[in-house]
Amino acid sequence: MDLSICIVNYNTKRLLRDCLVSLFNDNPGRICFEVIVVDNSSSDGSVSMIQDAFPQVRLLINKENLGFAKANNQAMKKSRGRYILLLNSDTVVLPGAFEKMVGFLESTPKAGAVAPKLLNLDGTTQVGFNVRRLLSPKVTISHLLLLDKMFPQSKTIRDYRMLDWNHNDIREIEQPAASCFLVRREVIDNIGMMDEGFFAWYTDVDLCLRMKQAGWKIFYLPEAQVYHHGGQSTIGWKQADLLVKTYRDLLHYYQKHFEFPTYNTIKLLTIVGMLLRMAVVLFLPHSIHVKSNYLDLDRRKEALSAYWAVIKAC
């Protein structure tokens, strides 16, 4: 078996169908692959859709949402391929993309993993998300204190998001998004699977950092291209649940990879950052320093409740 494609699904039935169609219809036939879908207790009919329309998919069904890390590990444990493709359910793989990525790893022994160019639905590159540098305390502090919103063109943010690179050449990179990420099996055998201390966020950052620490190289291959919707599995979540899980994962990353003083600083600034956001919502509801305008009273209450939930979780 050449390739195992591992997909975690949570209530993305329509997008998952499009993804699976792109895999089975556009595969050129020169690669022997399997598709493993782990469904995290979807309620939108995803399971029956897979069973009816894609019987060739190996389907694992969870009774509850176990998160991105645990579900991916379930798939990897069942996989048989020499290469493992971690693929989001809200993607459409363009013809030949995973064949090109497999071919690149075959011809580049020093590469432990490779990522394609991620495209928005209009065909533009997802600059700032597709490829980033590994997360650092400086970047995290900038985010927590809203400095990245106030100064989005600062050198710190431009370097982190790699905004000054055209994304058109093959190059070694630090951290691609795990929306589509092809890894050698021997890498997983070497460094281990995803850390299940994460629910969903920063799993890719952690995986890439461990790869780098073990001496593996990661590459970006623009000839392989994938459409990516983004953020679809969290639609419908309560804002408090989403933020608490996100910041718990962030703190787990710092607790795992940094010294105690750095972790404590990030933890303290997470609380400060939530208080700062609460002040913005209360006193500057149409500020550009928050994602959305909080003119609606219910939305303001929801945001305040979510920020307070993060503080309590710290």
Secondary structure per residue as TSV (DSSP state, phi and psi in degrees):
chain	resnum	aa	ss	phi	psi
A	1	M	-	360.0	123.8
A	2	D	-	-76.8	-46.5
A	3	L	E	-141.1	133.7
A	4	S	E	-112.1	122.1
A	5	I	E	-101.9	115.9
A	6	C	E	-107.0	121.8
A	7	I	E	-125.5	130.1
A	8	V	E	-102.7	130.0
A	9	N	E	-122.4	137.4
A	10	Y	S	-145.0	98.5
A	11	N	S	58.5	43.4
A	12	T	-	-125.8	46.9
A	13	K	H	-50.9	-52.9
A	14	R	H	-64.6	-44.7
A	15	L	H	-69.0	-37.5
A	16	L	H	-62.5	-40.5
A	17	R	H	-58.7	-47.1
A	18	D	H	-60.2	-40.7
A	19	C	H	-61.9	-49.0
A	20	L	H	-65.2	-37.9
A	21	V	H	-59.3	-43.0
A	22	S	H	-64.7	-32.2
A	23	L	H	-73.1	-48.8
A	24	F	H	-81.7	-32.4
A	25	N	H	-84.2	-30.6
A	26	D	H	-101.9	-1.1
A	27	N	-	-67.1	126.8
A	28	P	-	-71.5	-10.3
A	29	G	S	93.1	-2.4
A	30	R	S	-92.0	-4.7
A	31	I	S	-120.0	129.7
A	32	C	-	-85.4	116.7
A	33	F	E	-136.4	160.1
A	34	E	E	-125.9	153.7
A	35	V	E	-120.6	125.4
A	36	I	E	-117.0	121.0
A	37	V	E	-111.1	127.7
A	38	V	E	-105.9	117.3
A	39	D	E	-96.8	123.0
A	40	N	E	-91.1	58.6
A	41	S	S	61.9	49.7
A	42	S	-	-68.1	151.3
A	43	S	S	-118.1	13.5
A	44	D	S	-107.3	13.6
A	45	G	S	85.9	12.7
A	46	S	H	-58.8	-43.1
A	47	V	H	-63.2	-48.4
A	48	S	H	-65.4	-33.9
A	49	M	H	-61.9	-45.6
A	50	I	H	-64.0	-46.3
A	51	Q	H	-62.5	-36.2
A	52	D	H	-81.6	-43.2
A	53	A	H	-97.9	-24.4
A	54	F	-	-134.8	67.9
A	55	P	T	-64.4	-18.5
A	56	Q	T	-75.2	-12.1
A	57	V	S	-74.8	136.0
A	58	R	E	-84.0	112.6
A	59	L	E	-107.4	126.2
A	60	L	E	-114.1	129.5
A	61	I	E	-115.8	121.4
A	62	N	E	-96.6	147.2
A	63	K	S	-82.5	-12.2
A	64	E	S	-147.1	166.1
A	65	N	-	-77.5	103.6
A	66	L	-	-85.9	-4.7
A	67	G	-	93.8	170.3
A	68	F	H	-70.5	-43.3
A	69	A	H	-66.7	-52.3
A	70	K	H	-61.9	-42.0
A	71	A	H	-66.8	-41.2
A	72	N	H	-62.8	-39.0
A	73	N	H	-63.9	-38.1
A	74	Q	H	-57.3	-45.6
A	75	A	H	-65.7	-44.5
A	76	M	H	-63.7	-35.3
A	77	K	H	-64.3	-30.0
A	78	K	H	-89.9	-10.0
A	79	S	-	-74.8	155.9
A	80	R	-	-126.3	-4.6
A	81	G	-	-77.9	156.7
A	82	R	S	-70.0	-23.7
A	83	Y	E	-125.8	146.8
A	84	I	E	-120.7	122.0
A	85	L	E	-103.6	113.9
A	86	L	E	-85.6	117.8
A	87	L	E	-132.6	130.5
A	88	N	E	-74.7	152.0
A	89	S	T	-73.2	-15.7
A	90	D	T	-99.3	37.7
A	91	T	E	-119.9	158.4
A	92	V	E	-128.1	116.2
A	93	V	E	-85.2	120.8
A	94	L	-	-73.3	154.1
A	95	P	T	-50.8	130.2
A	96	G	T	81.5	-0.1
A	97	A	H	-64.1	-52.2
A	98	F	H	-74.6	-23.9
A	99	E	H	-64.3	-40.7
A	100	K	H	-66.3	-39.6
A	101	M	H	-67.5	-43.2
A	102	V	H	-61.5	-43.5
A	103	G	H	-60.6	-38.0
A	104	F	H	-64.1	-45.2
A	105	L	H	-65.9	-35.2
A	106	E	H	-61.9	-36.6
A	107	S	H	-97.7	-0.7
A	108	T	-	-129.2	83.1
A	109	P	T	-58.5	-28.8
A	110	K	T	-76.9	-10.2
A	111	A	E	-87.1	125.5
A	112	G	E	-91.0	-22.2
A	113	A	E	-158.8	161.0
A	114	V	E	-147.1	147.7
A	115	A	E	-127.6	148.7
A	116	P	E	-89.8	179.6
A	117	K	E	-80.6	125.1
A	118	L	E	-91.5	133.3
A	119	L	E	-115.0	143.1
A	120	N	-	-70.9	168.6
A	121	L	T	-64.8	-20.7
A	122	D	T	-88.3	3.9
A	123	G	S	92.4	-4.9
A	124	T	-	-79.7	156.3
A	125	T	B	-75.0	141.3
A	126	Q	-	-80.8	68.3
A	127	V	T	-65.1	137.9
A	128	G	T	93.2	-18.7
A	129	F	T	-117.3	-42.9
A	130	N	S	-52.4	-49.9
A	131	V	E	-138.6	134.0
A	132	R	E	-136.8	169.9
A	133	R	-	-83.7	161.8
A	134	L	-	-61.1	144.4
A	135	L	-	-63.5	135.9
A	136	S	-	-125.8	160.1
A	137	P	H	-57.1	-37.7
A	138	K	H	-60.8	-43.9
A	139	V	H	-68.5	-41.5
A	140	T	H	-64.9	-42.2
A	141	I	H	-63.1	-39.5
A	142	S	H	-59.4	-40.8
A	143	H	H	-68.7	-47.6
A	144	L	H	-61.3	-37.8
A	145	L	T	-93.8	12.3
A	146	L	T	65.5	15.2
A	147	L	H	-67.3	-30.4
A	148	D	H	-68.3	-26.2
A	149	K	H	-79.3	-38.0
A	150	M	H	-75.7	-32.9
A	151	F	-	-131.4	65.8
A	152	P	T	-65.6	-16.4
A	153	Q	T	-103.0	15.6
A	154	S	S	-66.5	157.6
A	155	K	H	-60.7	-37.0
A	156	T	H	-59.5	-47.2
A	157	I	H	-74.3	-40.9
A	158	R	H	-63.5	-40.7
A	159	D	H	-66.7	-44.8
A	160	Y	H	-62.5	-45.4
A	161	R	H	-86.1	-1.2
A	162	M	T	54.3	48.5
A	163	L	T	-77.1	-13.7
A	164	D	T	-98.1	14.6
A	165	W	S	-115.1	140.0
A	166	N	-	-81.3	-6.4
A	167	H	S	62.8	26.3
A	168	N	-	-112.9	1.9
A	169	D	S	-125.0	151.2
A	170	I	-	-69.7	132.1
A	171	R	E	-158.8	157.2
A	172	E	E	-72.4	138.5
A	173	I	E	-131.4	170.8
A	174	E	S	-96.5	-47.2
A	175	Q	E	-151.3	100.3
A	176	P	E	-82.5	161.3
A	177	A	-	-67.4	144.5
A	178	A	T	-83.4	14.3
A	179	S	T	-60.5	-32.3
A	180	C	E	-153.5	110.7
A	181	F	E	-148.0	114.6
A	182	L	E	-98.6	125.7
A	183	V	E	-127.0	140.1
A	184	R	E	-66.0	143.3
A	185	R	H	-61.4	-36.5
A	186	E	H	-65.5	-22.9
A	187	V	H	-66.2	-46.9
A	188	I	H	-64.0	-39.6
A	189	D	H	-63.0	-31.5
A	190	N	H	-79.1	-49.7
A	191	I	H	-104.4	-10.4
A	192	G	-	94.9	169.0
A	193	M	S	-82.0	-162.9
A	194	M	-	-68.1	144.9
A	195	D	-	-75.4	115.5
A	196	E	T	-78.1	3.0
A	197	G	T	-71.2	-17.4
A	198	F	-	-91.9	144.4
A	199	F	S	-84.2	-53.9
A	200	A	S	-149.6	-36.1
A	201	W	T	-94.4	147.8
A	202	Y	T	69.3	7.1
A	203	T	H	-64.6	-40.3
A	204	D	H	-69.7	-37.2
A	205	V	H	-63.3	-46.1
A	206	D	H	-61.1	-44.7
A	207	L	H	-62.6	-44.0
A	208	C	H	-67.8	-38.4
A	209	L	H	-63.8	-42.2
A	210	R	H	-66.2	-35.7
A	211	M	H	-62.7	-45.7
A	212	K	H	-62.7	-42.7
A	213	Q	H	-63.7	-29.3
A	214	A	T	-87.5	-0.5
A	215	G	T	93.3	6.8
A	216	W	-	-84.3	150.5
A	217	K	E	-106.9	146.8
A	218	I	E	-118.2	136.1
A	219	F	E	-124.3	157.4
A	220	Y	E	-111.2	130.4
A	221	L	E	-123.3	96.5
A	222	P	E	-68.9	-19.2
A	223	E	E	-67.5	-26.1
A	224	A	E	-90.7	126.4
A	225	Q	E	-131.6	143.9
A	226	V	E	-141.4	130.1
A	227	Y	E	-76.3	138.9
A	228	H	E	-137.5	122.1
A	229	H	-	-73.4	-57.2
A	230	G	-	93.3	130.1
A	231	G	S	70.3	17.0
A	232	Q	G	-77.6	-28.6
A	233	S	G	-74.6	-13.1
A	234	T	G	-103.9	2.0
A	235	I	T	-64.2	131.3
A	236	G	T	93.9	-9.0
A	237	W	-	-70.6	150.1
A	238	K	-	-69.9	139.5
A	239	Q	H	-59.6	-37.2
A	240	A	H	-63.5	-44.7
A	241	D	H	-61.4	-43.2
A	242	L	H	-63.4	-47.4
A	243	L	H	-68.5	-41.0
A	244	V	H	-60.9	-45.9
A	245	K	H	-65.1	-39.2
A	246	T	H	-62.4	-49.5
A	247	Y	H	-76.5	-27.0
A	248	R	H	-63.3	-41.5
A	249	D	H	-65.1	-39.9
A	250	L	H	-59.8	-46.5
A	251	L	H	-67.3	-34.3
A	252	H	H	-63.1	-39.2
A	253	Y	H	-60.6	-45.6
A	254	Y	H	-72.2	-35.3
A	255	Q	H	-65.0	-34.5
A	256	K	H	-77.8	-39.2
A	257	H	H	-110.8	-5.7
A	258	F	S	-127.4	162.2
A	259	E	-	-67.0	160.5
A	260	F	H	-56.2	-43.3
A	261	P	H	-60.2	-39.2
A	262	T	H	-65.6	-44.6
A	263	Y	H	-59.5	-46.0
A	264	N	H	-63.6	-37.4
A	265	T	H	-63.4	-45.9
A	266	I	H	-63.9	-39.7
A	267	K	H	-62.8	-45.8
A	268	L	H	-62.2	-43.4
A	269	L	H	-72.2	-22.9
A	270	T	H	-63.1	-43.5
A	271	I	H	-64.6	-45.4
A	272	V	H	-60.0	-42.4
A	273	G	H	-63.4	-38.4
A	274	M	H	-68.0	-39.7
A	275	L	H	-64.1	-38.7
A	276	L	H	-63.2	-42.6
A	277	R	H	-65.6	-37.9
A	278	M	H	-62.5	-39.6
A	279	A	H	-65.5	-39.4
A	280	V	H	-62.8	-45.8
A	281	V	H	-63.4	-38.6
A	282	L	H	-73.9	-40.8
A	283	F	H	-113.7	-19.2
A	284	L	-	-133.1	61.7
A	285	P	T	-64.7	-20.4
A	286	H	T	-105.9	25.0
A	287	S	-	-68.0	146.8
A	288	I	T	-75.5	-6.3
A	289	H	T	-87.5	3.3
A	290	V	S	-121.3	161.0
A	291	K	S	-62.9	-41.7
A	292	S	S	-132.0	160.1
A	293	N	-	-75.3	131.2
A	294	Y	-	-103.9	59.3
A	295	L	-	-81.7	-29.1
A	296	D	S	-78.2	130.4
A	297	L	H	-61.6	-41.8
A	298	D	H	-63.7	-39.8
A	299	R	H	-67.1	-36.3
A	300	R	H	-65.9	-42.4
A	301	K	H	-62.9	-41.6
A	302	E	H	-63.2	-42.9
A	303	A	H	-64.3	-45.6
A	304	L	H	-60.9	-41.8
A	305	S	H	-63.2	-39.8
A	306	A	H	-66.3	-45.0
A	307	Y	H	-64.4	-38.2
A	308	W	H	-67.3	-35.4
A	309	A	H	-63.3	-38.7
A	310	V	H	-64.1	-44.1
A	311	I	H	-58.2	-46.1
A	312	K	H	-65.5	-33.5
A	313	A	H	-72.3	-21.4
A	314	C	-	-74.0	360.0
